[in-house]
Amino acid sequence: MTLKIVGVGTSTPAHVIRPEDAAEMMQRLCCQTAKQARVASHLVGRTGVSQRQTCVPHVRAYDWQGELGGPTLGERMELYEQHAAPLALESARAAISDAGLNERDITHLVTVSCTGFESPGVDFQLIDGLGLPTDTQRVHVGYMGCHAAINGLRVAQGLAACDKQAAILLVATELCSIHYAYGWKPDQLVGNAIFGDGSAAMVGIADESEVGRSDLCQWRLARTGSQILPESDHLMAWRVRDHGFEMTLSSALPTLIEQQLASYVEQWLRELGFSIDDIGSWAIHPGGPRVLTAVENALSLEPSATQFSRQVLEAHGNMSSPTLLFILQRLREAKAQSPCVAIGFGPGIVAEMAIFV
């Protein structure tokens, strides 16, 4: 059973952080010496990010600079409760409209997020704000990280397999910026420099279903795969602490990806009857420019294969789980060649994979 993708929508907050803003923030909120300030500015200049969007004006972050560790976890969760649902509603409406469906047509809702907790939460607010049927069946994919849109797609595919009349709305929403790390913590500086906020939604139906528009490129999710990279759990972590969720990223991650990814991707594709040369397009999660380069080297891809990933990174930063759906939207609009393989990385280190035909 495949899942037919009939609609995609995205949204970002109104406030923008540019490199000069990011460097100033890091210098004021993280650095204690002139040398640290130079390191921070150099790091920002190497991210490949021209701008990011945030739900909170960056100058507001200065209000908390006198507090040890910045705002408390409770204060950060209040920001999530205030801003996540409106962003999710905007992307969901766009996806439903793109699919040519009515909100009342939706039968299942899959939500994805790793940057906030509340219950009743964004799923309830989507049902109420969109006017979805009150018997809409819900599943939440929580706290899985940057690859979690693929986990959500896996859930949606399973729902479609169980109900051939299902119309599934998947919404991935992250407010990464509310977890900005205060103080000089070298293993958290990359997160401060590249993460942004955004939401992306996708509408999927069972392959046999005829609902929705037929004039757009309707990719079908054929299979997903998952692989834990050995001896990698120390390279990326996402932990709840008193002053927010702490993301740590090791500089060794790209090297590990370059060394280990190819064998797993080749084996997975071979089991599906494909080789790397058969793949028409790629949606690689842009954990950073070095991660994209590592994937290119591992799979012997031309730089053009990751052009949409780099475009999304440049325009929005790394938004965690919605990011892959932003890339898939661009590929779909460009009528990119299929099959398309999507790959995302998250704490573990886990590589989640999906193939669209």
N, C-alpha and C positions, 0 to 999 in steps of 0.2 A: 504494500500500500504506500503510495506517495502522497505528499501534501502539496496541493497546488497553491502557489502564492499569487493572490489576486489583487492585493493592495498593500502599499507601503506609505507611511507618513512619518515625518520627523519634526522636531521642534527644539529650540534652544532659548535660554533666557535672554533678556534684553541687554544686560550689562556685559561689557567686553573688557577683557584683560589683554593688553598688548605686551610685547617683550619688555618695553621700558617700564611698564607698570609692574610686571612680574619681578624684574630686577630690583626695583625700589622696595617692593613688599618684602622680598627675601632679605635685603640689606637691613631694613628696619625691624623686621620681626624675627629674624633668624641669626643674623651675624653679630658678632661681638668684637671683631677686629677688622682692620683694613684688609688683611690677607683673606679672611673669610668672605668679605664683600667682593673681592676680585674673583674668588672661586665661584661665588654665586652668579655673578654677571657672566662669566665664561660659560657656566652650565646652561643658563637661560639661552645664550646665543647659539648653543649646539642642539637645541631640542627639535628644530624643524617646525616649530609652532609660531605662526604669525599672529594669531589671536585665539583666545578662548572665551567662552561665554560662561557667566556665573549668575546664580540667582541673587547674589548679594553684592552690592557695589564694593569694589576692592578696598576703597578708603574706609569702609566700615570695619575692616579687619584691624585697623589701627586703634579702634576704641578699646580693644582687648589687650593691647600690646603690653600693658603693665602687669597683666595677670600671668602667673606662672603657668605655662602650658596653653595660654589662651583660653577661649571659652570652655565651659564645662561640657560634658557629654549631654547633659540635659538641655543646655542652651543650643547646642548643635542639632539635637533632635527636634527642638521647637522650629528651627529653620526648615528642617525636612518636612515636618507636618504642614508648614505654611506654604511651601513652594513646590513640593513634588507633584501633588495632584493636578494643579493647573497645567503644569508642563505635560503630564501624562495625557490629560484630556485633549490638549491641542494636537499632539501626535496621533492620538487615537481617532479623532474626528477626521484628520487628513487621510489616514489609512482607509477608513470606512468609505469616505468619499471617493478615493482612488479606486476602490474595489467596485464602486457602483452599487453599494448595498445601503440598506436602511439600518439604523441602529437596532431596530427590533428584530433584524435578521440574525443577530449574533446569538449563538447558543452557548459558547464557552469562552472564558476569559482566563488567560495566562499572564500573570504579572511577574516581572523580574526586577530585582533590586538588591544591592549589597551595601548601600550607603545610608539606610535608615530603617527604623522599626516603628510601627504603630499598628494598633488593631482596635477597632476596625480601621482599615488603612486605605491605601490607594485603590485597591480593588473595589471596595465599597463605594468610594467616591467616583470611580469610573462608572459603575452601574447607575448610580444616582445622577451624575452629571450628564451622561450620555443618554439616559432613559432606556438602558438595556432592560430586558425582561428580568423580573425579580427572581426567576428560577434559573438564571444564567449560572452555569456550573463553573467554579473557580479553582484554580491551582496557582500557588505562589512558589516561585523559584527564588530562594533567598540566600544571600551571603555566599555566592559562589564565585564572584569576581568577573574579570573582563570577558571571559569566554561564555558567560551565562546565557547570552541570547541563543547560543546553539543548544544549551540544555533546555531552554524554553521551546525551541523548535522541535526538539525531540519529544517533549510532552505534547505539543500540538499535533505532531504526526501520530502519536499514539491515540489521541482523542479522535482524530479523523478516521483512524482504522476501526475504532469501536462504533462510530456513528457516521454513516455515509451522508447524512444530512447536516452534519455539523458545519457551522461557520465560526471559526475560532479567531478571536482577537488576542494577539500577543503584544504586550506593552512592556518595554524595558526602559526604566527611568532611573537616572543616577544624578545625585548632587555631590559630586566628588569634592567640590571646592569648600564645602562646609567642614571638611576634615583637614584643613590646612594645618601643617605641623609647625608650631612655634618653637623657637630656640635652635641652637646649632646641633642638628642631628644629621650627619652626613648621609646615612642610609635612607633618609626620608626627603632629601632635597629634590631628587628627581621627581617624586610625586608632586611636590609643590610647584615644580616648573612645568609640568606637562598636563596635569589633569584639569578637565573642565566639566561642565554640566550639560545634560541633554536628555532627550527622550526620543525613542523610536518605536513605532508600532507596525505590525504586519497582520494582514488578514489572510488566513489560509482555509481552504476547503478540501474535502475529500476529492480525489482525482476524478471520480465519476460524476461529481456534482456539476450542474450547469449554471449555478447562480453566479452573479457577478459579471463584470465586463469581460469581453473576449477580444477587445481591440488592443490590449497591452500585452507586453511580453509576460507570459505566465510560466515562470520557472517552477519546476517541481522538485521538492526536497525528496531525494531518492533514499539516502542513507546518512546516518551520522556515525561518528566513531570517537573513541576516547582513549588516551594513552597517558599514563603517569610516567614521566621521565625519571629514571632511577637516580637515587641519591641527590635529589634536587629540592627537597622540602625546606631547606634553609635559605634558598635564594629569593623567595618571595613570601611575604606574610601579610595578613590583614587581620588585625586584632582590635578588639574593643577595649578601650582604656578610659580613665577618668576624664581625659580631655580629648575625646573623640576616638575615631577609628584610626589606628596607626598602620600606614602602609610602609613596608620596608622592601627595597629592591636592591639586589646585589648586582654589581657591575659584571659579574661572571655569567649572568643569564644569557646574553647573546652568544657567548662562546659555547655554552651547553647546547643551545638550540642548534647552532651550526654543526656541532659534532654529532648530535643524536637524532635530529628530526627526520632526516631523509629516510632512514631505514624503516621507521614506523609508517610514514606516509606512503612509501613505495609498497610496503606489504599490504596496507589497507586498500590502496587502489587496485593492487593486483587481485585481491579477493573479490573486488567488484568488477573485474574485467577491464581495468584501465591501467595506463602507465602515466607518468608525469607528462610525457610528450602529448598525451591525448587531451589534456586539460586546456580548455579554451580561454578561461579567465580565472583570476584568483582574487579572493577577498581575505586579506591577511590583517589581523588585528594589529594596529600600529601602537604597540606598547612603547615605542620610541623609535627614532631613526635607526639605531643600532640593531634593534630587533628585526626591523624590516630588511636591513642589509644581511643579517644572519640568515633569515629565511631564504632570501635570494641566493646566497652562497650555498646553503644546504641543499636546495632543490635545483640549483643551476638555472635559475630564472633570470630573464632579462629585466633590467630596471623598469621597463614599461609594464611588466606584470603587476607591479605594486603601485602604479601611478595613482590609482583611485584611493588606495590606503594612505599614501603620502598627502594627497589633496585634502582628505578629511582630517588628518593630523594637523596640517598647516592651518586649516580654517576653523577647527574646533578643539584641537588638542585630543587627548585620550579621555573619552567620556565613560570608560569602562564598558558595561554590557551593551549600551545602545550603539556603540561605535561600529560594530560589524554590520548592523542593519543600515546605518548611514552609508557604508561602502556598498552594500548590496543594492541600495536604492540608486546610487550613481551608476553602477554597472547595468542595472535593469533599464534605466532611462537611456543609457548609451547603446542599448541592444548588444551588449557584450556577448561574445561567443560562449556557448555552453559545450561541455559541462563546465560548471564553475565550482571550484573548491574553496570553502571558507575554513580558516584556521584561526583559533583564538587560544591565548595562553592565560592561565590563572594560577593561584597559589596551589602548590603541590610538588613540583610544577606539573600541571596537567595541560596537555594539548587536546582541545576539543575540535573535531572536524565535521564538516558537512559537505555533501556534494549535491548540486542542483543540476538537473538535466532539462 
